[in-house]
Structure formats: C-alpha cells, structure tokens
C-alpha cells in the first residue's frame, strides 16, 4: 500500500486575503479574441484568376496583413445586437504567466521541456482516419513539409489520428514512430465508418483536456478532418479556435469559421495555416465585457464586432472572432473525464496545474517516492464555518494488476492563512512506495467538486532488479 504524507511547501507566505478567483460567482466576464486584417487582393476576372493561380499559388488568396495599434475606442461589441461597454481590452501577445517554481528534477503539465510556461498554444491534428488512402501520400507530403519547418523553440504540438491518437511532437521533441502509418497505407486504410465518431470524440476530448489549463489563445489546425458544426461549437465552447485544412481542393472558397479561425483548402498549405494561426495569436485583440444578470438566460447569444473608424471601414478589413457564446452565469465546462479516463489519456490534462518529482527508494528497485504539488487555484473551495473546504482524488499506477490504479482522496479544510500560503506555493502531497514498470510514472489529480483533472508523466530511471 502506498504511504501518503501531506504538507505545504517549504517556507512561509505572508498571510493575506484569499483571491476571489478561487470561488465561483454570478459575475461572468465574456472575452472575445478579434483578429483584424487588411482585405486580401483578388483577381477581377476568370482569366486573370487562372493566371494568378499559376503565378501566385493558393486560389483563395493569402490573408491580408494584420492591422495593429487599434485601441478600445476603435471597436464596438454587440451581444445579440445590443452594444456592450468594453471593460477589458488588450492587444498583442498575452503577458506570460508565472509557472509554479520547479525544484531540480521536477516537471510540470504547464511548462514545456525547457521549463517555459505555456501561454497560448497551437496544436496540429493530422487526420488519416478521415482521409482515403489514395490521398494519404499527398497528406503526408504536406505533413512532412510542416515537420521540416518546425524549430526547437516552437511551442507547437503535432498529433496524428488513425485507429488512435499519436503524439508526434508535444511542445517538446519529435517522435514519428508509427504515427505516419496508422490508416495511411492501403492494407490498413479501411475502418468501419461507424467507429469514426467515437475515435474522433475520444481524440478531441483528450486534446481539449490537454489545452484546458493553458492560458491565452488556443488554436487547433485540423488537416484532413471534416469537423461538423456541432464539433466546432463544442471546441469553441472550450475556448479553442479551429483552422480546418482540406487535403486537396480547387476553386475559390473563403470561409470564416464560427470559432474565429479560417479555412485552408490544401495540405500543401499546412505550414502556412500553422504560421497564420501562430500570427493570429500574436496580433489578436481581446475585448471583454460583463453581461447583466438578466442577459444570462442560458441561451446562445450572437456576438458582433464592428470597427468605429469610417476611413478604416472603407478599406473593407477582415475581422475574425467567435460567432457567439452560451449565456450562462458560469462557464460551461466540457464533460469532465473520470479518474481512469484522465489516467489513460495519451496527453496530459492541464485543467489542474501539477508539478512533480520522483525519488528512487533505496533497496527497492523501480519503486519511487513522489512529491506532487497541486495548484490550489484550480481546486473548488467553499467557505464553511470560517474555513475553506473541498478536496480532490489522486491516482498512481498499480503494476501488480495490469490496467488498474491505486487511488486515494484528500479532504481540505484550510484557514485563511493556510489558503493564502497554498495559493502562493501550492499544496503538496507525498506518495511513497509507487512502483513503475516503465520509464515514466503517471499521476492524476481530479477536483472532487467540478471533476476537472490534471495529469502528469514523471520521468524515472529504470533500475535493474538484483538477481
């Protein structure tokens, strides 16, 4: 049985009033990312269009240049046609958040392999599942062009989808392995179409959970897939901007996505689509407003953003932003994973921030003591009799019975001073005697009240078993 210790980190934080952000309230901030670009140039006639395609490339034209240096006064924001006072405004890249301090050897689910905080993210999903094998080589070519363009400093995740989700690059290194083969060759190209929705749903749920706790703009570049309106709406509700990319298409199509992204038509433009999504993240304006209590009626509300400057409007600039939101008093979260689902997902969940390290136990090969720090900002706490109460579940591997977990539950009852300290340095638990059969140990923490989860793979050194 695992031995469990609970403690707050070393050192004391000055006592202070707990931040309101820990608690749910009836006041809701609605934020809208807006990208403003100049109008793209189009050839006037069919003959000029064909010549332009041969000379210049994509038939639908590249996006215009970003229009920068706008201010809050340049925008009007409407909710169901009614103007709203803009209470929050920012321009350009979001300021980086400060991740939890990591001790030597520790890892976090909210930093990359260099320890840099993940502030905004772009992920690429290469969908072989919905691409016929006849077109799979063409899709691979566009995919390989993207891989060649990536730099070590790029914070871009790359996954492929076949019978299951494969991690090619997850804000870290490159791991091709079988990712290009799954449903990419004629012998394995057939899949019962009835299985597709469940495979896609599972993959998108894992990606959504993976991005849930990352602040800033989150982009999904989906090449080869055919996202339905319902799928796009669900991703939009999770705060993810979708950029669909066709495998091979022809003709002029210029479609804005209701999530705020844009559509690209050809796998050869995958690299361009990714760089456009990245550029959008760096030039987006954020407009925020507080709807009145009466406006939060539980219905879908359409959003409209207009430019106030008459001279700028004459230039017919393009505005890209999400089409609307569900007007509820609190944000509607995606369905929460179970403890087992979060544990078995290929990608780490980030809705609960975690940092952890493993120390090998002397005399017990492949047995480790874990020190896991939980970000209390992500745990729901209620004020009860002058204390802050809540709790979370945790799980670690159980190698003795394949496919099972060792789970426990932690109840929290914190004074004002304890909560202030926990919010500053995290709440730390130590789990001793955790066995591992691989070079990583997975730990999952799931908030008891909301069901949101965080998971993390902790690297360990495999140790030889004495003969």
N, C-alpha and C positions, 0 to 999 in steps of 0.2 A: 504494500500500500504506500502511496506517496505520502511523504511527510510535508506538512504545509506550515509556513510561517507567514505572518502578516506584519508589515511595518511601513512607516513612511520613510522616505529617503533621508540620507544623512544631512544634517544641518537644519536650521530653523528659518522659516519665513516669517516676516513680521505679520502680526495679526492685522487683518483688515476685513472690511465688509465684503461678503461673498458677491462676486459679479452676478448681475441679473441674468446673464446669458445662460446660466445653468438651468433656468426654470422656463417652463412653457407659460405663455401669456396670451391674452386675447389680441395684442397688438402685433400686426403682421407687416413686415416690410416686403414689398414686391419689387424685385430687381429685374431690369431689362438690359441685356447687352445689345448695343447697337453698333454696327459697322457701317460707316459711310464711305462710299467710293464714288469716284467720278464715273460718268457714263462710259461704257465700253463702246468703241468705234465699230460700226457695222458697214459692210459694203452696200451700196444703194441698189444694185440690180443683180439678177441671177448670173449673168456672165462675169461681172466683177466679183461676185461671191465665189465662183469656181476658181477664178484666177487667184483670189486671196487665199483660198484653202490650200492650193498648190504651193503658193509662195510663203504663206504665213503660219500654216498649221491648223489648230483647232477651229472647226467651222462655226462654233458659237462665240468665239472671241474671248480673249483673256479678260479677267476682271479689271475694272479701272483702278486707278491709283487711290490709295487711302486718302481721305480728306481729314487732316489733322487740325489741331488748335481751335476746335469748336469749344464753346462754353455752355454752361447750363442754360443760359438765356437763348441759345440758338435752337433749343428743342421745345416742342410741345408734346406731351404724353397724354394719351386718352385711354380710359378704361371704359369699354362699351360705349364709346363715343363721348364720354364726359371728361373734360380736361382735369388733370391731377397736378397738384403742386409737387414739384420735384424736390424731395427732401434730401436725397443722397445723389452725389454726382462725382464721378472720377473719369479720368481719361488716360488711355495708355495702359501699359502693363500694371497688374496689381502689385502692390508692395509685398515683398516676401514675408511670410510669417516665420516666426522663430520656432524651430522644432524643439522637442524635448532634448535636453542635454544628454548625450550618449556617453556612458563610460567606455573605456577602451574595450574593444571586442564586442560591444553591443550593436544590435541592428534595430531598425525601426520600419514600420509599414508605411511611414510617411516621408521617407527620405530615399534618395537613390543610392547607388553603390559608392558614391563619393561623400555621402553624408549631407548632400544638399537637400533642402526642403523642397518638396514637390508643390509648387504653387502654379496651378493650372496644368493641364495635361492634354496631349494629343495621342490617341491610340488608333492604330490601323487594323482593321479586320479584313483579311483576305479570304473570301468566301468560296471555297471549292465545292462546298455542299450544293450550292445553287448554280454552279457553273458546269455546263456539259463538258465532257472530257474533250470534245472536239475543239473547244475554245480554251482548254486548260493551259496549253503551251503558250498561247498569247497572253493569258493572265499571268503565267509565270514570268514571262519576259518583262512585263511592266513591274512586277513584284521585285525581280532581281535588279532592275534599274533603281528602284527605291532603295534597296539594301546597299547598293554601291554608293548612293548619295549620302547615307547617314554618317554622321560624325560621332565620335565617342561622347562629345558634350551634349548631343541632342537628347532631350527628355521626351522621347517618343517610344511608346510601346507598340510592338508589332505582334499580331497573333494570326494564325490561320484556323479555318474551320472546315473540318471534314466530318468524320464519324464523331469526332470530339474536338474540343478546343486545344490548340497547340500554342505554346509560348515560343516565339522566335526571338523576341527581344523585349524585355520588360523594364524599361528605363535603366537597363544595365548592359550586359554583354549580349552576344549573338549566339543563338543555339538553333541551327537549322534542323538537324536530325531528320525525322520523318515528316516534318511539317509540310514539305512540298509534295509529298507523295499521297497523303491521305485524300482519297477521292479525286486524285489528279490524274490517274492513269486508267486506260480502258478496262483492265481486269478488275479494278475496284470502283469503277465510275458509277455503277448502279446503286441506288439507295431507294428503298421503299419510300415514296413521297409522303406516306402517312407518318413517317418518323421525323420528317424535316421540322415541323413546328416545335416538337419537344426538344430537339437538338438545338435549334436556334434560341428558344426560350431559355434553356439552361446556360448557353454561352452568353447571352445578353445579360442574364441575371448576374453571372459571375463578373462580367465587365462593369456593370452598374455598381455592384458591391465594391469592386476594386477601386472605383473612382469616387465613391460616396464621400469619403472624408478628406478629399483633396480640395483645397480652396481654389478660387479663381475659375476661369473658363475651362470647360472640359469638352473636347472635340472627339467625335468618332468618325473616322474616314472609313467607309464600308464599301469595299470594292467587290463586285460580283454578286452582291446580295440584292434583294428586291424588297426593301422594308415597306411594310404596309402602313397605312395612315395610323392604325391603332398602335403599331410598334413605334412609330416616330413620336406619337403622342406620349407613350409611356416613357420613352427616352427623354423627351422634352420635360416631362414632369419630374424626372430625376436630375434635371439641370444639364443634360448632355446635348450638345449641338451636333446634328448629323450632317455629314457630307457624303452622299452616295456617289459612287463611281461605277459607271457601266463598264462592261468588258470590251465591247466593240459596237459602236453605234454610228449613225450617219444622220445628217440633217441639222437644222438649227433648232436647238432646244435650250431655252433659258428659263430654268425653273428655280425659284426661291423655295427653300424648304421651310415648313412652318416652325421648325425648331430654331431657325436663324442662320442655318448654313446655306450651302448652294450645291447644285448638282453638276457633276462632270460626266462625260459620256464615254471615255475610252480608257482602258487600262494603261495605255502609254502616257496618260496624263496623271497617273497616280502620284508621282513625285511632286508634280505641280500642285495637285489637290492638297497634299500634306503641307507643302510650304505655304499655300494660301490659308489653310486653317491655322497654321502657326502665326502667320502675319496677322490674321484677324484677331487672334488672342492679344497681340501686342498693340493693336490700334483701336480696340473696341472702347466705346464709351459706356459707362454704367449709369443708368438712370434708376433711381429708387424712389418709391412713394409709399405712403401708408393709407390704404383704403379705409373708409369709415366702417364702423362696426356694422351698419345697415347694409353696406355693399357686400359683405362677406356672407353671401346667401347660399354657398355650396354649389353654385352653378359655374359653367365655363364662361369666362369673360374674354372678349376680344381686346387685344392691345393694338394701338395705332401710335406710331411715332411720326411727327412731322417736323420739317425744318422751318424756322421762322424767317430766315433771311430771303427776301424776294429775289435778290440777284443770284444767290446760290441755287434757289429752286429753278431758275431759268436754265441752269446747266443740266437739269434732269439727273441729279446724282442718284445712285442706288443706295437704298437703306436695307440692311439685313438685320432682322431681330425676330424673336419668337412671336408666334401669332396670338398667344393668349395664355391663360393660366386658370386653374381651378380655384375659385374664390372661397377658400375655407379659412377658418380662424387660425389654424396652424397648418404648416406644410404637410401635404400628404406624401408620406414616405413610400418607396417601393416595398413590396412584400418582403418581410424580414426572413432571412434564412434560419433554418433550425441549427442547433449546435453542430449536428452531424454534417449538414449541408455546408456550413461555413468551413468545417474541418476538411472536407473532401474536395472543395473547390480547388481548381488548378491555380487560381490567382488569389493573392492575399486580399482580404476585406479591410477597408480603411475607415469604416464608419466609426469605429472606436480606435483612437490612437494608441499604439503599443510600442514599447521599446523593451528589448530583452537581451539577455546574455546567458550562456550555458558554461558551467564549470564541471569538468570531469571529476567524478568521485574516486578517491584513491582506493585501489584494491578491488574495484568493481567495474570491469571493462564495459564500455558502451552504456554507462549509467551516469546521469548528469544531474546537477542541481541547477534549477532555472531561477532566475531573478527577472520578474516581469513587471514593468511599470505601466500603469493604466492611466490614460489622460482622463481625469475626472470631469472635464468639460463635456465629455461625450456620454456620461452616465446620468440618467434622470434621477434627481433627488427631490424629495418632498420635505417641506418644513412640518415637523411633528413634535409638539411639546418642547419647543426650543432647540430641537436638533434636526439635522438633515439626514433623512433616511432613504435607503434604496438598496441596490445590490446588483450583483452580476454572477453569471455562471462562468466557469472556465473548463477547458478540456485539453488533455495531452494524450499522446499515443498510448496504446495498450498492446505492445507487441506480442504478449503471451497468447492473445486471442485475436487473430487477424480480422481487421475490419471493425474493431471495437475501440472505444475511447475510455479513458479514465477521467471522470468529470467530478466537479465539485461546485459548491455555491458559496458566495461570500456575501454576508449581510453587512451593510454600512449604517452606522449611526454616529454622526460626526457633530462635534461642537463647531461654533463659528471659527474658532482658531484652527481646529483640525482641518476644516474645509478650506480655509484660506491657504494653509500650508499645502494641502493636497492639490489644489488648483495650480499652485506655483511649481511644485516639483513632481507631481503625480502621486498616485497611490501604488505602492509596491507590494507584491506578494512573492514569496519564495516557495517553489515547489521542489522538494528533494526526492531523489531516487527515481528520476524519469529515465526509462530505458528507450533506446533507439536502435533500429535495425538499418538505418541509412545515414547519410552524411548531413541530414537536417532533422530537426525536431520541430513539429508544428504545435503552436499553442493558439487557442481560440478563447476570446473573452466576449460574452454576449450580455448586453444590458437586460436585466430582468423585466423592467417596465416596458421598454419600447421594442425589444427584440433586435435592435441594431447590433452589429457584431464587428469585431476586429480580429484579424488573424495574422500570423507571422511565422515564417520559416526561419529557424535559428540554425546557422551552420555549426556543425560539430566535427571533430576528428574521429574517424572510426578507429577503434583500438583493437589490437589483436587479443584474442581470447587465449589465456595460458593453457598449454596442453597438460 
